[in-house]
Amino acid sequence: MSLAQNRLGHSPVQVTSLAFGAAGIGNLFTPVTDAEAEQAITAAWDRGIRYFDTAPHYGLGLSERRLGTVLRGLPRDEYVLSTKVGRILEPAPTAGGDDLANGFAVPATHRRRWDFNAEGVRRSIEESLNRLGLDRIDIAYLHDPDNHAEQALDQAYPELERLRTEGVLGAIGVGMNQAELPARFVRDTDIDVVLLAGRYSLLDQHGLAELLPLAEQRGVGVVIGGVFNSGLLADPRPGATFDYTAAPAELVSRALDLEGVCEKYDVPLRAAALCFPFGHPAVASVLVGTRSAAQVDDAAAMLRHRIPGALWAELKEHGLLAADVPIPLEAG
């Protein structure tokens, strides 16, 4: 299977339209075996995915180690790898316990320390390369600098810019679960890409207010994560999660209404949710967190699913999408 490739801003980096999000193989919420992680990554490669995203935060480095183990056996020039800076992993002062308080089912062997200064950025990149066992990273994101905006802008970003100039990185960006601060980075810096999680989906279009139009205007690529809003748009039902907490009843109702329209056109809601972001011209890729080969196969199938223009039109007619929200063009 061949996937479209899109360039990130003015950088030389091109990413596939579907990306592999590696938080799941870092034991997000529940354990994944080494074999299951390897099978998921291999399935992604077999389905044409050539963009893989990870972070030190994911499983206290487990995600990076598992991803690197497989990627080291694949042609380095044929894939794009991103990781993130902002959290330094340091050995825990006492042994024991787990990391479930931070969302990962791994032993609490290390603790995270926020660090967006220049030295911390260099250290983070070096340590990620060691865990990955690779000689370079293609994209480095500033990871969740919500409470560290000034340090990230004044210290971390310039250091990433120096690393990009030195050729250590091909592209730099910011990855967040909000749209407002990334818009500031797009306005005030020369980043190549924004990784926007959960804020441009069928249920939440906060990214459309400023960030996406600004990214289009400035030639900055956008990678969309969280298209299922942590589960509600994958399986809408009472008890489903939205942004990793129990979804409020009104959002469950809205998701079920979305699903009802999709069913009229024999389109799985997952397919509509996955394809929706591509209606905006700034969107280069959609990143799906996957923890098994079956989930990878499903994401690839959903991306290929034909979605008639009439479905999008009906969503707007029913007020489930605003009239001015851009929608994907129907293929063929």
Beta strands, then each sheet from edge to edge (+ up, - down):
strand 1: 5-7
strand 2: 14-16
strand 3: 18-21
strand 4: 51-53
strand 5: 80-85
strand 6: 87-91
strand 7: 98-99
strand 8: 104-107
strand 9: 110-114
strand 10: 139-143
strand 11: 171-176
strand 12: 193-197
strand 13: 221-225
strand 14: 241-242
strand 15: 245-246
strand 16: 283-289
sheet 1: 1+ 2-
sheet 2: 3+ 4+ 5+ 10+ 11+ 12+ 13+ 16+ 3+
sheet 3: 6+ 9-
sheet 4: 7+ 8-
sheet 5: 14+ 15-
end
